[in-house]
Amino acid sequence: MREPFFSKGRWIYRVERDDGIEKTFTSIKEGMAGKRAVMKSARRWLDGTYKRSGGRVKEYWPSFLSYYKNIHGRETEAYRLYKQIGETYILPNLGRLKVDDLRFKVLQNFLFDLRLKNGNMPSKKTYGVIRATLNQFIRYMAVVEEVCEPFALSLLTPPQATEKKERLILQPNDVKRLFNMDETDSHYAFAFQFCLVTGLRPGELVGLKKSDVDLNRNTISVVRSINERGIITSGKNKNANRTFVLNEIAREIVNKQLKSINNLKSEWLFPDEYGHFTMQIPLKKEYWRLDLPGTVYCLRHTFVSLMKYINLSSIKRTIGHSESMPTLEVYSHVIEGEQENDAEIIGNELHRRLGI
């Protein structure tokens, strides 16, 4: 009998019964634990005591999610993504399948046949997230149940899949209309304006408190985010928590906002009409009511588009981009007075580009 061997991150053990039938057992467990796992499974198969799990995907999915939640001790971005992909794509299509039946061909056919409710194919980015989620589930099951062998080949994205639709940005007339608004036009007029001149993410915008603003030092600190379910988080990534100097226009908007909500006695900088923190869904609906292009997130894209002709390092420090984004270089160190200079540069460019 051949010995187990380790290759490409997994233990592999090929065995043959007396009747000539061969079977391969694999494990992604590290070290001798993985070797013992494949040898144990092989022995059980050879002596006839090896049994398939028989469990279905929908039965194991909750424990899969719990596993990733427990690793970090909280609901991470990856956990929320796996949960969303599972509810939207995997469980409706694969939930009734036995875990043992999740072979490469089955999942590849699932990806090729996948369609949205409108009949269109998902974008390449969505396919990539689905593939990543499936691979994590396969690896998890291979560890906890010794079934559902990890694939030697990577699942493929259908070649017909389209690129993700490019986000819209506000054009000059849209910007002019937005900055002609005040609290009488919309409770969130100043929130939208502030988002456009700082590039904040929507969750970061609604997560700002008055105490995060230091008008004496002319700074604002982004230390939390509120997701679409109203859960307060620490932000999207390790670069999300940041403090930056307010440009001139942003400072003026903050002063206007503080004056407009003076009677609410709220701790939040951009609260709802009752002084509570603003949920993202009502914010989105108000944005659409104002007939502005795209979504609230387009304000962030508009800011970056307006600033693309100035020092990129200044923009990255302001919007808190992740190092993993392929368009960004390695972060440079911030020297004394550099953030004040960033704010002045951004303020001057906004005045020039927006005409305000």
Phi, psi and chi 1 to 4 in degrees:
 res  aa     phi    psi   chi1   chi2   chi3   chi4
   1 MET       -  135.8 -174.6  178.8  -65.2      -
   2 ARG   -70.6  157.1  -72.5  167.0  -72.1 -170.8
   3 GLU   -88.4  150.0  -75.2  -68.8  -46.4      -
   4 PRO   -63.4  149.6  -19.3   31.3      -      -
   5 PHE  -137.6  156.1   62.5   93.6      -      -
   6 PHE  -104.0  127.8 -169.3   80.0      -      -
   7 SER  -152.3  132.4  175.9      -      -      -
   8 LYS    53.1   44.8  -63.7 -178.0  179.3  179.4
   9 GLY    81.3   14.6      -      -      -      -
  10 ARG  -151.2  154.4   60.6  179.8 -177.6  152.1
  11 TRP   -85.8  137.7  -78.4   95.9      -      -
  12 ILE  -127.9  132.6  -58.5  173.0      -      -
  13 TYR  -138.4  112.5 -167.6   23.2      -      -
  14 ARG  -103.1  126.8  -62.1 -170.6  179.9   99.4
  15 VAL  -129.5  161.3  -65.7      -      -      -
  16 GLU  -133.7  132.0 -178.2  179.3  -11.4      -
  17 ARG   -80.2  171.1  -71.6 -166.8  -40.9 -149.9
  18 ASP   -62.5  -26.9  -66.4  -22.3      -      -
  19 ASP   -83.6    4.6   56.9    6.2      -      -
  20 GLY    91.7   -3.7      -      -      -      -
  21 ILE   -79.2  129.8  -62.2  177.4      -      -
  22 GLU  -103.4  153.3  -68.5 -171.9   -4.0      -
  23 LYS  -148.3  144.2 -173.1  172.2  179.6   61.6
  24 THR  -111.7  131.8  -59.9      -      -      -
  25 PHE  -114.8  139.8  -63.3   87.8      -      -
  26 THR  -133.9  158.5   64.5      -      -      -
  27 SER  -152.9  140.3  174.7      -      -      -
  28 ILE   -99.7    7.8   59.6  172.4      -      -
  29 LYS   -64.8  142.1  -67.3 -179.9  179.6  178.1
  30 GLU   -83.1  153.1  -63.4 -178.8   -4.6      -
  31 GLY    64.4 -151.1      -      -      -      -
  32 MET   -67.2  -22.1  -66.0  -56.1  -64.4      -
  33 ALA   -61.8  -39.0      -      -      -      -
  34 GLY   -68.9  -40.3      -      -      -      -
  35 LYS   -63.9  -43.7 -176.2  176.7 -179.2  179.3
  36 ARG   -64.3  -36.1  -72.5 -167.0  -64.8  -91.8
  37 ALA   -63.6  -45.0      -      -      -      -
  38 VAL   -71.1  -34.5  -67.4      -      -      -
  39 MET   -68.0  -38.3  -66.9 -178.4   70.5      -
  40 LYS   -64.1  -45.5  177.1 -178.5  176.9 -178.3
  41 SER   -63.9  -40.2  -63.5      -      -      -
  42 ALA   -64.1  -43.4      -      -      -      -
  43 ARG   -61.3  -41.7  -75.6 -164.0  -58.8  -91.2
  44 ARG   -64.6  -35.8  -72.8  161.4   50.8 -163.9
  45 TRP   -70.8  -40.4 -179.3   68.0      -      -
  46 LEU   -67.1  -35.1  -69.5  171.0      -      -
  47 ASP   -94.8    5.9   62.8   21.5      -      -
  48 GLY    83.7   10.2      -      -      -      -
  49 THR  -101.8    0.9   60.0      -      -      -
  50 TYR   -76.9  125.1 -179.9   80.5      -      -
  51 LYS  -121.2  138.8  -63.8 -179.5  179.6  179.1
  52 ARG   -69.9  153.0  -69.6  160.6   61.5   92.2
  53 SER   -61.2  -49.5  167.4      -      -      -
  54 GLY    81.6  -13.3      -      -      -      -
  55 GLY   -72.0  151.9      -      -      -      -
  56 ARG   -98.3  159.3  -58.0 -176.0 -175.1  -82.2
  57 VAL   -56.0  -44.7  172.6      -      -      -
  58 LYS   -64.2  -23.6   63.3 -179.2 -179.9  179.8
  59 GLU   -78.6  -31.3  -64.0  167.4   -2.6      -
  60 TYR   -92.6  -17.1  -74.8  104.8      -      -
  61 TRP   -59.0  -44.6 -163.8  -99.7      -      -
  62 PRO   -58.5  -40.1  -25.1   35.6      -      -
  63 SER   -70.3  -31.8   62.7      -      -      -
  64 PHE   -61.4  -46.0  163.0   65.6      -      -
  65 LEU   -65.7  -42.1  -67.1  177.1      -      -
  66 SER   -61.3  -37.6  -62.7      -      -      -
  67 TYR   -58.0  -47.7  170.8   75.6      -      -
  68 TYR   -73.5  -28.4  -85.5   92.7      -      -
  69 LYS   -70.6  -40.1 -177.6  177.7  179.3  179.8
  70 ASN   -71.7  -28.7  -67.2  -25.4      -      -
  71 ILE   -57.5  -43.7  -74.4  178.5      -      -
  72 HIS  -100.4   -8.5  -59.2  -78.0      -      -
  73 GLY    76.1   10.6      -      -      -      -
  74 ARG  -163.1  173.9   60.6 -173.3  177.7   89.4
  75 GLU   -83.0   97.5  -67.6 -172.3    2.6      -
  76 THR   -79.2  173.5   61.8      -      -      -
  77 GLU   -62.0  -38.7 -166.0   70.6   28.5      -
  78 ALA   -64.4  -42.5      -      -      -      -
  79 TYR   -59.4  -47.9  167.4   86.5      -      -
  80 ARG   -63.7  -34.9  -67.4 -168.9  -71.9  -90.5
  81 LEU   -68.7  -45.6 -168.7   59.1      -      -
  82 TYR   -59.9  -41.2  -67.0  153.8      -      -
  83 LYS   -64.0  -44.0 -176.4  177.1 -178.9 -178.6
  84 GLN   -65.2  -45.3  179.4 -176.9   -2.8      -
  85 ILE   -64.1  -38.3  -69.1  -62.2      -      -
  86 GLY   -62.6  -48.1      -      -      -      -
  87 GLU   -67.1  -34.5  -67.9  173.4  -10.0      -
  88 THR   -86.0  -40.8  -53.4      -      -      -
  89 TYR  -120.5  -46.1  -60.1  104.2      -      -
  90 ILE   -78.4  -53.0  -64.2  175.9      -      -
  91 LEU   -63.9  -42.2  -66.3  179.8      -      -
  92 PRO   -62.6  -28.3  -23.4   34.7      -      -
  93 ASN  -103.8  -32.4  -65.3  -76.3      -      -
  94 LEU  -119.9   -3.9  -56.5  173.0      -      -
  95 GLY   -57.6  -33.4      -      -      -      -
  96 ARG   -85.2   -9.5  -66.6  173.7   60.1   85.5
  97 LEU   -73.2  146.5  -73.9 -178.7      -      -
  98 LYS   -71.7  143.1  -67.2 -178.0  178.2  179.7
  99 VAL   -57.8  -37.0  173.4      -      -      -
 100 ASP   -63.0  -20.7  -61.5  -45.9      -      -
 101 ASP   -89.8    1.6  -66.6  -30.9      -      -
 102 LEU   -80.2   72.7  -66.4 -175.7      -      -
 103 ARG   -90.8  166.5  -59.7  -53.5  179.1 -161.3
 104 PHE   -55.0  -47.6 -179.2   87.3      -      -
 105 LYS   -63.7  -38.5 -173.9  174.8 -178.9 -179.9
 106 VAL   -62.5  -47.4  171.9      -      -      -
 107 LEU   -71.4  -35.4  -64.8 -174.8      -      -
 108 GLN   -64.6  -41.8 -168.7   60.3   74.9      -
 109 ASN   -64.2  -37.8  -72.2  -22.5      -      -
 110 PHE   -59.0  -43.9  155.9   67.3      -      -
 111 LEU   -66.9  -41.8  -69.8  174.6      -      -
 112 PHE   -66.5  -32.6  -78.1  151.5      -      -
 113 ASP   -91.2   -7.4  -64.6  -22.1      -      -
 114 LEU   -65.7  133.5 -174.3   60.4      -      -
 115 ARG  -138.8  150.8  -66.9  -66.6 -176.5  -85.6
 116 LEU   -78.9  173.8  -57.6  176.1      -      -
 117 LYS   -62.2  -29.0  -70.6 -177.7  178.9 -179.9
 118 ASN   -85.0    3.8   59.0    8.5      -      -
 119 GLY    91.4   -9.8      -      -      -      -
 120 ASN   -82.7  160.8  -64.3  -28.9      -      -
 121 MET   -82.1  148.5  -59.7  179.1   72.4      -
 122 PRO   -62.0  163.9  -20.6   32.3      -      -
 123 SER   -73.9  165.5   67.8      -      -      -
 124 LYS   -60.1  -36.0  -72.1 -176.8  178.0  179.3
 125 LYS   -64.7  -42.3 -177.7  175.7 -179.3  179.6
 126 THR   -64.0  -43.3  -59.2      -      -      -
 127 TYR   -58.0  -41.1  -87.7  114.7      -      -
 128 GLY   -61.1  -40.4      -      -      -      -
 129 VAL   -69.1  -39.9  177.0      -      -      -
 130 ILE   -63.1  -44.6  -63.0  172.2      -      -
 131 ARG   -60.3  -45.1  -73.1  168.1   47.9 -151.4
 132 ALA   -62.6  -40.6      -      -      -      -
 133 THR   -65.0  -44.3  -54.7      -      -      -
 134 LEU   -61.8  -42.1  -74.6  170.8      -      -
 135 ASN   -63.0  -39.6  -77.8  -32.5      -      -
 136 GLN   -65.8  -39.2  -70.5  -62.9  -26.5      -
 137 PHE   -65.3  -42.3 -179.9   70.1      -      -
 138 ILE   -61.0  -44.3  -64.4  -67.4      -      -
 139 ARG   -65.0  -40.8  -69.9  172.3   66.0   88.1
 140 TYR   -61.5  -46.9  167.0   75.2      -      -
 141 MET   -65.8  -34.6  -69.4  -54.0  -54.8      -
 142 ALA   -64.9  -29.9      -      -      -      -
 143 VAL   -81.4  -47.0  171.1      -      -      -
 144 VAL   -85.6  -25.6  -60.2      -      -      -
 145 GLU  -122.8   -5.8  -69.2  -67.0  -33.7      -
 146 GLU    56.3   34.3  -62.0  177.3    9.1      -
 147 VAL  -129.3  177.3  -64.1      -      -      -
 148 CYS    58.8   69.1 -158.7      -      -      -
 149 GLU   -58.7  136.6  -60.9  173.0    2.3      -
 150 PRO   -59.3  145.6  -23.8   33.6      -      -
 151 PHE   -82.0  141.7  -56.3  138.6      -      -
 152 ALA   -74.9  -26.9      -      -      -      -
 153 LEU  -108.5  154.7  -59.8  174.4      -      -
 154 SER   -85.6  140.8  -61.9      -      -      -
 155 LEU   -63.0  143.9  -67.1  167.9      -      -
 156 LEU  -101.0  145.0  -58.6  174.7      -      -
 157 THR   -84.1  131.8  -65.3      -      -      -
 158 PRO   -54.0  132.6  -25.3   34.2      -      -
 159 PRO   -62.6  -20.8   20.5  -31.7      -      -
 160 GLN   -80.6   -8.9  -50.2   95.1  -44.4      -
 161 ALA   -60.8  141.6      -      -      -      -
 162 THR   -93.4  157.2   58.3      -      -      -
 163 GLU   -68.6  152.9  -63.6  -70.2  -12.3      -
 164 LYS   -62.4  138.3 -172.3  174.3 -178.5 -179.8
 165 LYS   -60.3  129.8 -162.3  171.1 -177.4 -180.0
 166 GLU   -65.7  137.6 -173.2  176.3   -3.9      -
 167 ARG   -68.8  147.2  -72.5 -172.4 -175.7  -88.3
 168 LEU   -79.2  158.3  -60.9  171.6      -      -
 169 ILE  -127.6  160.5   63.0  171.1      -      -
 170 LEU   -75.8  132.9  -85.8   66.9      -      -
 171 GLN   -88.8  166.3  -62.4  -58.7  -39.4      -
 172 PRO   -48.1  -42.4  -30.0   35.8      -      -
 173 ASN   -66.7  -36.2  -73.1  -21.2      -      -
 174 ASP   -65.6  -42.3  -58.5  -47.8      -      -
 175 VAL   -65.0  -43.3  173.6      -      -      -
 176 LYS   -60.9  -42.0 -176.7  176.7 -179.3 -179.7
 177 ARG   -65.5  -41.0 -175.8  160.3   59.8   87.7
 178 LEU   -63.1  -42.3  174.8   58.7      -      -
 179 PHE   -81.9   -3.8  -83.1   86.5      -      -
 180 ASN   -89.0   -4.9  -78.2  -27.0      -      -
 181 MET   -88.1  156.9  -63.0  179.0 -172.7      -
 182 ASP  -142.2 -166.9   57.3   25.8      -      -
 183 GLU   -64.1  -18.4   68.0  -89.2   26.9      -
 184 THR   -76.7  -23.6   61.7      -      -      -
 185 ASP   -86.6  -36.3  -60.3  -69.2      -      -
 186 SER  -160.6  137.9  170.9      -      -      -
 187 HIS   -60.4  -25.3  178.6   73.7      -      -
 188 TYR  -107.6   17.4  -62.2  114.5      -      -
 189 ALA   -57.2  -47.9      -      -      -      -
 190 PHE   -69.9  -29.9  -62.7  137.1      -      -
 191 ALA   -63.7  -45.7      -      -      -      -
 192 PHE   -65.2  -41.0  -64.1  141.7      -      -
 193 GLN   -62.5  -43.7  -67.2  173.0    9.9      -
 194 PHE   -64.7  -39.0 -170.6   77.1      -      -
 195 CYS   -61.6  -40.0 -164.9      -      -      -
 196 LEU   -69.7  -34.1 -171.1  144.9      -      -
 197 VAL   -95.0    2.1  -59.5      -      -      -
 198 THR  -125.5  -18.4   58.4      -      -      -
 199 GLY    74.5   20.9      -      -      -      -
 200 LEU   -66.6  148.8  -69.3  179.8      -      -
 201 ARG   -72.0  151.9  -60.7  176.4  177.6   91.7
 202 PRO   -53.8  -42.8  -26.7   34.8      -      -
 203 GLY   -64.1  -35.8      -      -      -      -
 204 GLU   -69.6  -37.6  -64.1  171.1  -17.1      -
 205 LEU   -60.3  -52.1  177.3   75.6      -      -
 206 VAL   -74.1  -15.5  -62.5      -      -      -
 207 GLY   -87.4   -2.1      -      -      -      -
 208 LEU   -73.9  136.2  -71.9  173.9      -      -
 209 LYS  -109.3  159.9  -67.7 -176.2  177.7 -178.9
 210 LYS   -57.8  -35.2  -67.4  177.4 -178.6  177.2
 211 SER   -69.0  -12.6   57.0      -      -      -
 212 ASP   -79.3  -12.9  -63.1  -33.1      -      -
 213 VAL   -98.2  129.3 -179.0      -      -      -
 214 ASP  -120.0   94.4 -172.7  -20.6      -      -
 215 LEU   -71.9  -21.3  -67.6  178.1      -      -
 216 ASN   -69.4  -41.3  -68.3  -35.4      -      -
 217 ARG   -92.1   -7.2  -62.6  176.9   57.7 -164.9
 218 ASN    62.3   42.2 -161.3   35.1      -      -
 219 THR  -126.5  163.4   61.7      -      -      -
 220 ILE  -137.5  139.2 -169.0  162.8      -      -
 221 SER  -111.3  128.6  -62.9      -      -      -
 222 VAL  -100.7  105.8 -178.1      -      -      -
 223 VAL  -123.6   -0.8  -63.6      -      -      -
 224 ARG  -155.8  165.5   73.0 -170.3   66.6   78.6
 225 SER  -142.5  150.6 -179.3      -      -      -
 226 ILE  -118.2  116.9  -58.5  177.0      -      -
 227 ASN   -79.0 -177.5   64.4   25.7      -      -
 228 GLU   -67.5  -16.9  -67.6 -172.2  -10.8      -
 229 ARG   -94.6    5.2  -69.0  175.3  -65.8  163.4
 230 GLY    80.1   18.7      -      -      -      -
 231 ILE   -94.3  128.6  -61.2  174.4      -      -
 232 ILE   -80.9  125.0  -61.4  176.5      -      -
 233 THR  -123.0  175.1   71.7      -      -      -
 234 SER   -86.3   -0.6   58.1      -      -      -
 235 GLY   117.4  173.2      -      -      -      -
 236 LYS   -71.3  -40.2 -176.1  174.4 -177.6  179.4
 237 ASN  -153.1 -176.5   53.2   53.5      -      -
 238 LYS   -68.2  -16.7   63.0 -178.7 -179.5 -179.9
 239 ASN   -92.9   -5.1  -60.8  -58.8      -      -
 240 ALA   -67.6  -39.2      -      -      -      -
 241 ASN   -76.1  118.6  -71.5   -1.1      -      -
 242 ARG  -158.3  160.2   60.1 -161.0 -175.1  -84.3
 243 THR  -126.2  130.5  -62.8      -      -      -
 244 PHE  -137.8  158.7   59.4   89.3      -      -
 245 VAL   -79.6  134.2  176.5      -      -      -
 246 LEU   -71.8  132.2  -67.3  168.9      -      -
 247 ASN   -73.5  167.7   62.0   68.6      -      -
 248 GLU   -57.7  -43.7  180.0 -174.0   -9.3      -
 249 ILE   -68.1  -41.2  -61.0  175.5      -      -
 250 ALA   -62.2  -40.5      -      -      -      -
 251 ARG   -63.8  -41.5 -178.3 -174.8  174.0   93.9
 252 GLU   -61.7  -40.1  -68.7  175.3   -0.3      -
 253 ILE   -65.7  -40.9  -65.1  171.5      -      -
 254 VAL   -60.0  -43.9  167.8      -      -      -
 255 ASN   -62.1  -41.7  -73.7  -32.8      -      -
 256 LYS   -64.9  -41.4  -69.3  178.7 -177.9  177.2
 257 GLN   -65.5  -44.5  173.9   65.4   10.9      -
 258 LEU   -60.8  -37.7  -70.4  173.1      -      -
 259 LYS   -68.8  -39.4 -176.9  178.2  179.2 -179.6
 260 SER   -71.3  -26.3   70.1      -      -      -
 261 ILE  -106.6   15.0   62.6  171.0      -      -
 262 ASN   -56.8  -35.1 -175.8   53.9      -      -
 263 ASN   -79.9  -12.7  -65.5  -30.5      -      -
 264 LEU   -79.1  -23.2  -76.7  178.8      -      -
 265 LYS    54.3   45.3  -52.8  -61.3 -178.9 -176.6
 266 SER  -102.8  151.1  174.0      -      -      -
 267 GLU   -81.4  -15.0   64.3  175.5  -32.9      -
 268 TRP   -88.6  147.0  -57.0   95.8      -      -
 269 LEU   -76.9  -38.5 -177.8   57.7      -      -
 270 PHE  -124.6   68.6  -63.5  104.6      -      -
 271 PRO   -77.1  172.2   32.3  -37.1      -      -
 272 ASP   -78.8 -173.8   63.5   13.2      -      -
 273 GLU   -65.3  -15.5  -67.4   88.5  -18.7      -
 274 TYR  -106.2    1.4  -54.8  100.9      -      -
 275 GLY    94.5   -3.7      -      -      -      -
 276 HIS   -82.0  166.8  -52.3  -59.2      -      -
 277 PHE   -65.8  149.6   67.0   73.2      -      -
 278 THR   -82.1  130.5  -62.5      -      -      -
 279 MET   -78.3  149.1  -66.0  -72.5  -70.0      -
 280 GLN   -67.9  -33.7  -74.5 -161.2   44.7      -
 281 ILE   -64.7  -48.4  -68.0  179.1      -      -
 282 PRO   -60.7  -34.2  -23.8   34.0      -      -
 283 LEU   -63.1  -43.4 -169.4   73.7      -      -
 284 LYS   -63.3  -42.8  -71.0  179.8  179.3 -179.9
 285 LYS   -63.6  -37.7  -70.5 -177.4  177.4  179.5
 286 GLU   -67.9  -37.7  179.4   62.6    8.7      -
 287 TYR   -61.0  -45.3 -176.4   87.2      -      -
 288 TRP   -67.6  -34.5  -66.8  -30.5      -      -
 289 ARG   -61.5  -33.7 -174.2 -171.3   71.3   80.6
 290 LEU   -78.7   -1.1  -63.8  174.6      -      -
 291 ASP    59.7   43.2 -162.6   27.1      -      -
 292 LEU   -93.0  151.3  -67.5  167.9      -      -
 293 PRO   -64.6  141.7  -20.8   32.9      -      -
 294 GLY    65.1 -133.1      -      -      -      -
 295 THR  -124.9  178.5   65.0      -      -      -
 296 VAL   -58.7  -33.7  179.5      -      -      -
 297 TYR   -63.0  -22.3 -151.3   95.5      -      -
 298 CYS   -65.6  -21.4  -66.0      -      -      -
 299 LEU   -64.8  -37.7  -63.4  170.5      -      -
 300 ARG   -65.3  -43.5  177.0  174.6  168.0   86.0
 301 HIS   -65.8  -35.0  -77.9 -107.0      -      -
 302 THR   -63.8  -43.4  -58.0      -      -      -
 303 PHE   -58.4  -48.9  172.6   77.0      -      -
 304 VAL   -63.2  -39.0  175.3      -      -      -
 305 SER   -64.0  -39.4  -61.4      -      -      -
 306 LEU   -67.8  -30.7  -69.7  169.1      -      -
 307 MET   -94.9    3.0  -63.3  -64.0  106.3      -
 308 LYS   -66.5  -12.6   63.2 -176.0  177.1 -177.7
 309 TYR   -93.8   -0.1  -62.5  111.7      -      -
 310 ILE  -112.3  178.6   70.3  172.6      -      -
 311 ASN   -51.3  118.4 -178.5    6.7      -      -
 312 LEU   -64.5  -32.1 -174.7   57.7      -      -
 313 SER   -61.5  -36.3  -65.3      -      -      -
 314 SER   -63.3  -40.2  -59.1      -      -      -
 315 ILE   -69.8  -42.6  -56.5  -54.6      -      -
 316 LYS   -62.0  -39.5  -71.3 -171.2  -70.5 -174.7
 317 ARG   -66.8  -31.9  -77.3 -168.9  -69.8  -91.7
 318 THR   -77.5  -45.3  -59.2      -      -      -
 319 ILE   -91.6   -7.7   65.6  176.2      -      -
 320 GLY    68.1   45.9      -      -      -      -
 321 HIS   -70.2  146.7 -101.9  162.6      -      -
 322 SER   -75.8  147.7  167.6      -      -      -
 323 GLU   -64.6  -23.9  -67.0  179.2   14.5      -
 324 SER   -75.0  -12.6   61.8      -      -      -
 325 MET   -67.8  126.5  -65.9 -168.4   67.8      -
 326 PRO   -64.8  -19.6   23.6  -33.6      -      -
 327 THR   -85.9   -4.7   55.6      -      -      -
 328 LEU  -106.3  145.7  -58.4  178.6      -      -
 329 GLU   -88.0  179.9  -50.5   92.4  -23.7      -
 330 VAL   -67.8  139.5  177.7      -      -      -
 331 TYR   -63.0  139.3  -75.9   86.2      -      -
 332 SER   -91.8  157.7   58.4      -      -      -
 333 HIS   -74.9  144.3  -66.3  -75.2      -      -
 334 VAL   -88.9  122.8  179.6      -      -      -
 335 ILE   -99.1  163.9   61.4  175.3      -      -
 336 GLU   -57.6  130.2 -174.7  176.3   -6.5      -
 337 GLY    84.6   -6.8      -      -      -      -
 338 GLU   -70.2  -38.1 -168.1  168.6    7.3      -
 339 GLN   -68.0  -37.4  -73.8 -165.1  -42.2      -
 340 GLU   -61.8  -38.2  -72.7   76.0    7.3      -
 341 ASN   -67.4  -38.9 -173.8   53.6      -      -
 342 ASP   -57.0  -47.6  -68.6  -13.0      -      -
 343 ALA   -62.0  -40.1      -      -      -      -
 344 GLU   -67.0  -42.4 -176.4  177.9   -5.5      -
 345 ILE   -62.0  -47.1  -67.8  172.0      -      -
 346 ILE   -63.9  -42.6  -68.1  171.9      -      -
 347 GLY   -61.6  -44.2      -      -      -      -
 348 ASN   -63.2  -40.7  -69.4  -21.1      -      -
 349 GLU   -67.9  -39.3 -174.1   67.9    7.9      -
 350 LEU   -62.9  -43.4  -73.6  168.4      -      -
 351 HIS   -58.6  -43.9  -85.7  -58.7      -      -
 352 ARG   -69.1  -43.9 -174.2 -180.0   73.3   83.0
 353 ARG   -79.0  -33.9  -61.0  -65.6  -60.6  -83.6
 354 LEU   -94.5  -19.5  -58.5 -179.2      -      -
 355 GLY    68.3   34.6      -      -      -      -
 356 ILE  -124.3      -   56.6  176.7      -      -
